[in-house]
Amino acid sequence: MKQVIKIIAVLTSIGIISGGVLASVSNWANPFIEKNKKEATEKAIFLVQPEAKYYERFDFSDMEVYKVYDYDKELVGYVVVNQGNGFQGPIRVIFGLSKDLQRITAIDVLEQVETPGLGTLITEDDFKNQFKNLLIVPMIEWVKGKPPSKDNEIKAITGATISSKATVQIINDGINKLKKRLNDE
């Protein structure tokens, strides 16, 4: 019986010490992670809105939206960061919108954990370039196994249809939320 109590005490001590070390490392690393996320988002703002020279964040508590301006402080459009579920886990997408909210200027995938070699193809230029100057009215649609025939369609990635559909859904949800918020103002 003494041996069992000793084993339990040793394992409990190891668990407590390990948990404390992991919590400490996490608390130490979190500010660096947030700083890197912010820098990646800032860089991506100018990637998805190439005409932009300045930006300001909208004060929306439930979504991340930026107004972007040119050198003359004229509104160029908007940038939205939105997240949703893919096949393997969350996908975080940033995309630019024209000021009339009719077209996407470009997209980029900030974070994803999709299947390597399949779902990760959503981060490749072949997929992302389909969204450049894409009409978003009434909403973005996807097709599989054939070329897009409408101005608001993209071609889903063969073997990664779920990741492709998820990306389209994340963008459509972000557009709908932004339009609703702008109409409420």
Secondary structure, DSSP 8 states (H G I E B T S, - for coil): -HHHHHHHHHHHHHHHHHHHHHHHHHHHHHHHHHHHHHHHHHHHHHHHSTT-SEEEE---SSSEEEEEE-TT--EEEEEEEEEEE-SSSEEEEEEEEETTSSEEEEEEEEE----TTTGGGGGSHHHHGGGTTEE-SS--EEESSS---STTEEE--TT-HHHHHHHHHHHHHHHHHHHHHHHH-
